[in-house]
C-alpha cells in the first residue's frame, strides 16, 4: 500500500537523476553478481531513459566481484600443500582492477539487450582537485547524456593513492556514496537515489522490531536519536555512510532518497512520488514540524494512557464520558459549522451522494451522540467483571476477569459521528485509541477530536486518543503489532481488503454490507411493504440497508411482487433484477448478485422457497444482516437457524442491526468475523479476559502433593 506522498510532489520537476547502487545490491551473499537485481536496475534505467530523464549511474561492487574471482583463481592454481598454509588476504587494488572489468562487461551486456548504450568513467579523489578536470567532466557527461548514453561512474580503486581506498575516509570523497553526492552537485542533478539492502533509514537497527522506517529525515528531530546497526556485509560504510552523504547533498540543495535496491521498481516508484524509502530534503523541517508525533510514539502514548485510564475507578471513567457529552452539546454550533464546511467541499469535489450523505451531521445528531455517550456512562462497569470463579484446590482460587484489549486502531471513511461513538466506547472499555478518518471529514474530525481530548483528565493524558491526519502513516501503523492490539476498518470493501492484506494485527470488521430481505409466500404484505421500504430507504448508504429483495415465486402470480416493486419505485428506488426476475418483469439485469449499492437502488430476485432463499444468501450475501418476512413460524425458525449471518431477523427491518438500537450504547462497527466478536460491536467486543489466581504457597511439584477440587464458586460469589 505505497501511497503517494504530498511532500514528494517536487519529483514532478526532476529531469536529471543520479543513482548509486551499493555492493550489497550488486552482489549476492556468496560474492557473485546478483544478476536479477542488476537486470531490474538496468530495466528501470532504460524506462527512465525512454521517458526523457538524464540518468547517471554510480556503481560499487568492483572490489567485491574481483575478490570473488581472484579467490577462485587462487584456488584453481594452488596445490594441496598451498591450501594448507594460512591464506593471505587479497590485495584490494588488484581486486578492484579485476572486478571493474567484469562488472562493466555485465552492465554492457544487460544494457545492450535493452538497446541502451553505457559509458565507463573511472575517477579518483585527486581528480576533483583539478578545476580543468571538473570542467571536462561536465562537458563529457553533457555530451553523453545528449546522446542518451548512460554514464557509469566508479572510483578507480586500482590506482587510488590512498593505501586502503575501501577503508580510508579522508579526502574530497571517501566512498561511492560520497562520490554520488559529489557528482550530483557537480553535474547539477535534480535528485540522488541511493540504493541499499534495506528499505531506508530506520530509527534503530532494521532487525529490531521496534525500529521504525523514517520516511522523511528531519535533521532537527533525528540527528543523534538514530542508532545504526552493523555496516553492510560488503562495501565500506553501510547506512552511516549513506546518511552522511545524503545529508551533505540535501543541505546543498539536492534531494536524496535512500531506498531498497532489492525491491523491483523502487526507482520508478520514487519518481512517481510514492512514499518509499527515506527522503532527505533541506526543507523537510518546514513540511513536518519538530513537535509532530510519529506513528510508534502515538501508539505508545495511547497504550500508556490506557493503563492510567484502567487504573481509575469506574466512577471516574464514567465522569469522563459525561464531561465529553456536555462538551459536545456546548460546542454544537462549532461542530455544525466545521461539518458544513466539509460537506460543501465534498460537493464541490464531486463526491458520490452516498458518501456526502454519510458525511453530513443531520440536525439533532450532536445531541443524539451526547445522549448515547450518557447511556454508555451509566452502563454497568464492563472492565474487571468476574466472569468465572473456581476453587482449583483448597485455598487456591482462580478467577476469569474481563479486561481491556489495549490499543485500537480504527480506520474509517466519511462518517464523523463514528469518531464520537468509537472514542466513547474506547474510554468505557479502558482502551487506548488511534483514529484515522477520511480526508473528506478533516474539519469535522479535527474539532470532534479536540473537544473529546480536552475533556480527558491530564492524569490520563490526551495521548489516550490519537488522531492520525496523514494517510501515509497507515502502513507504518499497521506494522506495529507489538503496540496495537486490534484494527477495525470501517469503509469500502477495497479499504477493508487492503487493511487485512497489510497487517499481522488482528482485524475486526466487514468488507460488504449486502443485506437481504426475503418475503415468504405467507407474509403479511402490508407488513412486508413497511419492512422493505424501511430497510432500503431509511438510510440507503448504511451498511445495514437492504441491497437484495428475495420474493417467493407464488407472490409473482398473486401480485405481491409487483406491489413491492411499485412501493420501492414510488420511493425513488431503482430496481435491477436477478436472472429470473429480470426475465419475468422485463427490468434491467443486475451486473452482479453480490453488490452493495449504498444508494436508492436494489436487486430483486424470485426464489422457489425458504431453502432457495437461504442458498442465495449464502452464495451472494456478506454474512452481515438478513431478514425473513413471514407469518409461518416454522419457516421463520428454519431461516433463523440456518442463515449463517452476524444478525438474522424475523419480521423486522435490517436497519435494526446497530449498536445503539441493540442497547450497546454505541458501536465501533459491525463484524462479520466469526472470531472474537460478531454483529454490532459495542463495549463487550472491545474486551478480552485475564486469569487471576490467588494461592498460599501452592506448587506443582509433579502434581504429587496437590488435590484438585475444581469447584465452581460462581453461585457462592
N, C-alpha and C positions, 0 to 999 in steps of 0.2 A: 504494500500500500504506500508506494512512494508518491507523496503529494507534491504538487507544485509549491514552491516557496516564494512568497511575495518579495522577500528581501533579495532574492536572486534574479529579479527582473532585469538587472543590468546585463545578463548574459545575452539578451537580445541584440546588444550592440557589439558583441565580441566579433572581431574579424581575424585576429592573429592569436594563435594559441600555442604555448609551449607545453609539451607533455613529457614528463620524466618518468621512466619506468625503472624500478629498482631490481636489484639482483634477485631478491626473493620472489619476484614476479616472473622474471626471465627464466629462472632455473627451477628445477624440481628439487625435492628434498635430497635426492641422490647426486645432485650436481649437474645432471644432464639438462639440456634445454627443455623448457616447458612449451612444447610445440602448440598445444591447444590455446594457451593464454597468448602466446605471440601471434598466433593466427587471428585470434579475436581482436587483438590490438591493431594489427595491420588492416583488418576489415573495417574497423571503426575509423582509422585514419583515411582509408580510401573513401568512406562515406562522407567524411568532413571535407576532403579534397573536392569531391563531386558537388558538395553544397556551396563551394566557394571560399572555404576557410583557408587561411595560411597556416599550415601545421609544421611545427618544428619539434623533432623528437630528440630527447636526451636519454641515452640508454646506459644502464650499468650492465654488469654481467660478464664482461670480458675476462676479468681475473678469475672468477668462479668457473667459467667454461674452460679456460686454459688450464687451470689447476686439475680439473677432472680429466682432461685429455692427456696432460703430462704424467699424471699418476698412472693412467692406463699404459702409456708408452713406456714408463719406467718399469712397470710390472712385466710387460712383454719382453723387454730387453734385459731383465735381471735373471741371474742364475738362482738356483735354490739357496746357495750359500749367501748370496747378496741379500736375499729376502730375510735371512735370519739376523742380519745386522740391524741396528737402530736406523730407522728411516729419517733422513734429513728433510726438513720442511722445504718445499719447492720455492725457488726464487719468485717473488711476486711480480717482478718486471718481466721475467720470461713467461709467466702465466698470462700476463696482460697481452704480450705480443702474440702468443699463440691463440688465445681466446678471442682477441679482436678480429682476427682473420675469419675464424669460424662463425662468430656472431654476425658479422656483416654479410657473409655469404648466405646465411639463413634469411636475414632481412631482405636481401636482394631477391632471393628465390620466392619468398612469400609475396613481396610487393609485385614482382613480375607476373605472378598468377592473377593479380588484380589489375594489371595494366597500369601500375604506378611505378614511377622511377624514383629511386632514392639516391642520396649522395652522402659520402662519409666525410666528416670533418673532425679531426683529432686536434685537441687543444691542450695546452699546459697552463699552469698558473702564471708563469713568467710572460706568456704571450700577451696577457691583458695589461701588462705594464707599458706596452708599446702603443702609443696613440695611432701610429700608422697601421698597426695590425688591426686595431679595433675599427678603424675606418674601412679597411679592406674587408674585414669580416662582414660588416653591414652591407657592403656592395655585393659581395659574393652571395650572401643569403638572399638579398633582394632579387638578384638575377635568377637564382634557383627557384624561388617562390613564384616568380613571374612565369616560369616555365612549368609550374605545377609539380616541381620536383620536391621531395620531402628531404630536408637536411637532417642527417642523423649525427648528433654530437656525442662525443665521449671524451673523457680526459685521457690523454696519451700517457697512461701509466708506465708504459715500457721505457720512455725516455725522460720521465719526470726527474728533476734534480733532487726531489725530496727522497730521503733514504727509504721511507716506508710510505709510499703515497696512499696506501689504503688504510693507514692509521694516523698519519700526520695531519693535525688540524690547524696548521698555520697557513698563511698566505692569503691571496685575494679570494680564492675559493679553496675549499678543503675536501670536498667530495662532490658527487654528481648532483646531490640535492642543492648545494650552494651554487654549483655551476649552472643548474637550471634557473635558479633565481637570478643569477648574474646575467645570463643570456636573455631572460625575459625583460630585464631592464634595458640591457644594451640594444636589443632588437625591437624594443617598444611593443612588446606583446600586450594584448588586452586581458589575457588570462593565463595562469600557470596551473596545470593539473599534475599533482604528484601521486603516482600510483604506488600503493603499498600492499602488504599482505594482510592488512586488517581494514575494517570499514571506514576508519578515520581516526580522529583523536578522541580518546576516552578520558574520563575523569580519573581513571586508575588503570592498572593493567587490564587489557581486554579479557583475560581469562577470569578475572574477578567478577562474579555475578552481580556485585553491587556497583560496578563501573557503568557509567552512562556514556553513550556516544554524544559528543558535543557537536551540535550541528553548526553553530556559529561561534567561533573563538572570539572572546572579548578579553582583551589583554588586562583590563582593569579588574575583571572578575576571575579569570582563570590562571593568570600568571602566579606561580607559587603554590597553587592549590592542586595542580595535576601531579600525580605520581606515575612516573614512567616505569614500564615493565622492562624485561630484558631487551637488548638490542636485537636487531634482525639476526637470524641464524647464519646469514651470509651478508656480505656488504660491509659498510663501515659504521653507520650511525644509528640505524633504526629510526624510531619515531622522534627521538630527541633532535636528531639532525634535521628531520623534515620540518618540525615545528620551528626550529631556529631559522631555516631557510624561508619558510612560509611567512613568518613574522617580518623578516627582513624585506621580502618582496612586497608584502601587503602594505606595510607602512611607507614604502617608497612609491606606492600608487598602483601596484599590480595585484589584482585579486587572485587568491590562491585557493584551490580546493584539494584537500588530501582525501583520497578515496581508494577503494579496493580495486586492484588490478585482477583479482580473482573472480569478480562478478562480471559476467558478459554484459557489454553495452553500457558500462558505467560512465564512460567519457561522453557518450551521446546523451545520457540522462542528465549529466551536469550541464551540458549546453542546451538542454531542453528546460532548464530551470527547476529540475527535480531536486528534492531535498535529500541528496545522497552525500555521504562524506562530511567533512568539516570545512566550512568556509572561513577564510581569513580575509578581512577587508578593513581598510583603515577607518571606515565609517560605521563599523559594526556596533560600537557603543551608542551610536545615535538610534540604531534600529531596536536594540534591546537594552533598556536601562539596567544599570548595575544592580538595582534592587529587585529585579524580576526574579521570581522563584522558578526553578527548574522542575521537571516532572517528578523526579525522585524526591526532591526536597518537599514538594507539595504533598506527595503521598505519605512521606514520613511524618510530616506535620499533622496530617489527618489522623494517622494512627496514634500518635502521642496524645492528641487532643481527645480522641475517642476513649482512651484509657482513663483520662481525667474525668470525662463525662460519665463513664461507667462507675467511677468511684463515688459519684454524687448520690444523694438519696433520691428515692422515687419522687418525692415531693418537689425537690429542686429541679429535677429533669422536667417534670410537668410544668413547673413555673416558667421554664424557658419557652416552652411551646405556647403558653398563654400570653407571654410577653410578645412573641412573634406574631400571634394572631392580632393583638392590639395594635402593634406597629404597622401591620399590613393595612388594617382598616384606617388608621390615621394617615396613611400615605396613599390612599386610594386614587386621589386625583393625579398624583405624580406618576403612579404606575400606569394609569389610563393614558396619560399624555405620552409616555415613552412607548407604550404598546401601539397607540395610534400612529406614531412616527414609524414604527416597524412595519405596520400594515400598509401605510402609504408607500413606503419604499418597495415593499414586496409587490404591490400592484403596479408600480412604475416599472419594476424589473420584469414583469410579465410572468410571475409565478403562477402555478396552477391554482384554480379556485379552491380545490380541496386543501392545499397547503395554507392558503390565506385564511381559510375557514378555521383551521386548527390553530393558526397564529393569533387570531383575534380573541381578546378577552371581552366577552359579551357583558352588557350591563348587569351588575349584581354578582359577577363572577368573583371579584375580590372578596366581597362579604361572604360568599359561599365557601371560598377557600379558608377564610378565617374561622368560619364555623366548623369546618371539617377538622381543622387543627385543634380546636377546643374539644371536639369529640375524642380525638386521639389523646389529648392531655388528660382527660377524665377516664380513660380506659384503665382496666386492671393492669398493674405493673407486669410487663411481659418478661423483663430480664430478671434472672435469679429465681425463677419459679422452680420448685422441686417437683419434677415430673414423675419420679420413681424413687422409692426409699426401700432399702433392703438390708437385712442383717446377713452379712456373709458368714460371720462366725460370732460367737459370744463376745460382745464388747467391740465388734468391728462392723461399723455401719457405712454403707455405700449409698450415695445419692446421685441421681441423674438430674442435672440442673440446666435450665435454659440459659443461653449465653449469646452475647453479641457476636456477629461474624467477624468484624474488624473494620476493614476499609472497603467501600463500594465504589465502583466506577460506573456512572450512568451516562450513556451517550444517547441523546435524544434529539429528534428533529422537530422543528416548529414549536409545538405547544409550550408556552412559558408557564402555564398552570402546572405542568408536570414538575417543574423545578420546585415549586412550593410543596406539592404533595410528597415528592421524594425526600426533600430536606427534612420535613416534619417527621416522616417515617423513620429516617436515619437517626434523628435525635431521640425519638421514642424508643428505638431499639438499641440505642447506645453505640451506633456505628459512626465511623468517620466517612466522609463522602467527597468524591470528586465528580464534578458535573461538567459535561461538555454539551452545550446546546447548539442548535443550528445558527448559522450566521444571520439568517433572516429574522431571528428573535434577539439579536445582540443587545439592543437597548432594554428590552423588557427583562431579559435575563440578568443584565448588569444591575438594574435598580432593585429587582427582587432579591438578588444575592446580597446586595448592600444592606437592605432592610433586615433580612434574616440574620446575617452575621453580626450586625450591630446589636442585636438582642441577645447574643451569646455572651455569657459572663467572661471576663478576662481570665478568670481562673481556669476556664476550659480552653479558650483561645479561638480566634476567628479562623484559624487553620483547620478547624473541625470540618468546615465545608469549603472546599476549594473550587473556584470557577475557572475551568480551562478555556481560554479565549482563542487559542490558535489550533486550527485543525492539524497542523504539523506536529503537535505534541502527542497526538493519539498513538502513533506507532511506538513511541518511547514508553508511554503509559502501559501499553499492552504487553510490554516486556517485563514489567515489574511484578512478576508472580510471587516474589518474596515479600512484597509490601501490600499489594492489592489482593483481596480475597474473592471478590465476585464482580463480574462485569454484567451489566444489564443494558443491552442496546434497545432503544425504543425508536423504531422508524421503519424504513422500507426494507423489503426483502434483501435488496442489494447491501444495505448497511449491515444488517444482522449477519448475512453470509460472510461478508468481508471480516467482521469482527471475529467470528468463530474460526475463520481460517488463519487469523493473525496472532493468536494468543494461546498460551498454555493455562491462563487463568480460567476457572470455570465460568461459563456464560449461561445466563438465565434469560430466556425471552422467547419470542415467537417471530418467525420470519414472515408469516402471512396471517391475515385475518379473513379467511374465506369461510364465512358462516352461512349455514343452510337453514331454511325453514321448510319442513315437509308437511304439506297439508294432506291428511289422510281422507279416505272416502267418507268416514264417519264424522268429519269435523263439523262443528257449528260454523257455518260460513260467515255469519256476522262477526263472530269472534276471530275467525281466520283473517278476515279483511283488516280488522283492527291491528292484529299482531303483525301481519305482513307489512302494512303501511308504516307502523311504528318502527319495526326492525330495519326498514330501508330508509325512511325519510326523517326520523327524529334527529339523526346526526350522521349523514351519509359518509363522512370522512373518517368516522371512528372505526377501530379495528373490530368492534363487536356488531357492526351493521351487517344486515343480511346482504349477501352477494349472489346467492343462488336460491331460487324458489323451486322446490320439487313438488309436483302435484300428482296425486293418484290418478291413474288412467280413467277411472269411472267418472271423474269430475269433468272430463272433456265433453262427454255426451250430456252430462247433467247440467252443463253450463257454468259450473263453479270456476273452472279455469278462466273462462272468458271474463267472469265477474272480477276475479283477482287482477287480471291484466288491465281491465278498464280502470279499476281503482288506482293502480300504480301509475298508469298513463295520465290520469286526471291530476295526479300529484307531480307530474313532470318527469316521471321516471322513464328512461329509455330502455326498451326491452330487447334483449337478444335471446335467441333460442338455442337449446341443445339440438343435436341432430334430429331427435324425434319431434320436439316442439316446433322447431323452425319449419319442418315439413308439414305438420298438421295446421299450423297457424299462419304460414306464409310470412314469417318475420325473419329479420337478418340473423344468420347463424353466428353464435359467439366464436371468436377465433380460438378460444381455449375454455375448457370447463373448469380449469384451475386458474381463476383470475379474480383479483381483488380490484374492483372498480374505484372504491373510495369516493364515489360521486353518485349522482342521481341516475344510476344505471344498474341493471342486474341481469342475470341469466335465468331463464325459465326452462325447466325440463319436465317431461312426463315420465313417470315410473310405474311399474306394474303393481307394486305393493310395498309394504314397510321394509321387507328384506332387500328389495331392489334399491330402496332409498338409502338403507344402511350401506350397501355395497358402493353406491355412488359417492356417499360422503367419505367413506374410507379411501376411495380411489382418487377423488378430486379435492377433498377438503384439506384443512390445515390443522385439524385437531384442536381448534380454538373453542367455538361455541356453536352448538347445533340444537334445533328445536323441532318438536313434533306438535302439530295441532290435531287433536282427535278426541272424540268422546268415548272411544273404546279403551278402557283401562288396560286390557290385556295387550293390545297393540302398543299402547304407550309404554308398558313395562318392558316389552321386547326392545323397543327403541332406546329406552333409558339405560337398559343393562348392556346392550350390545354396541352402541355408538361409542367409540373409543376417543372421546374428546375431553378437553380440560373441563368443560361445562356443558351439561346436557339438560334441556328444559322441556317441560310438558305444558302446553297452553300458556306460554309466556314469551315475551319478546326477547330476542338475543341481546338487546340493549341493556338488560339487567346484569350482564356479565361485567361487573365493575366493582372495584374495591369499596368505594363509598356506599354503593347500593347493597353490597353484601354485608355492610356493617363493619367493615375493616377500618373505617376512618378515612383511609386513602389507599392508594396503591402505587407501587413503583412500576408496575407494568403487569401484563398478563403472560403467563408462562405456558407454553405447550410442551415443555420438557417433562420427562417422566421421573426425574430425579430431583430431590430436594423440595421443590415447590411447584404446584401446578394450578393453573387458573389465575384469577386476580391475586396478586401477591401483596399482602399487607405486612404488618409488623411481624407476624409469625414466620413469614417467608424470609425474613432478614435475620433470623436467629439460628443458632446451632445449639449443640448441647455439650456439656462437660460432665465428667465423673468426679465426684468429691468423696474421698474415703477417709473415715476417722477411726483410727485404731488405738491400741495401747501397747505398742511394742510388738505387734504381730509380725512374724517372719514366715517365709515359705518352708525353707529347710527340707525340700523334697516332699512337702505335704505330710511329714511324719507325725507332727505333734499338733496339728490343727484339725478341728472338726467343723466342716462346713454345714451351716444350717440353711442358708439361702431362704430366709424367712421374709415374706412380703410384709413390709411395715406401712404400706400406703394407708390402710384402714385405721392404723393406730396414730397416724400423723395428726 
